[in-house]
Amino acid sequence: MTEHYDEIHGFRSPGEFARFQKWLSTAIKNGDFEEIPVESRYGNIENFEERWFRDFTGVVWRLVSPEPPFMGVFLIVY
């Protein structure tokens, strides 16, 4: 956790994930996040969609899309 954002350890529904993606898209447009290349996959799972972002403080985050029964995550990488 940073002073600005919290990790998400599972999205409760497809709607919650869609709202998060919309929020993140706005945050990127506002310059709060930038997308960067994925350096290593979450748990070496190749089948899940994964994107990495750097926030304005320099913290790198991973967003792994839900794929039931996995609920997805938004976690600090470093």
Disulfide bonds with the S-S distance in Angstrom:
none
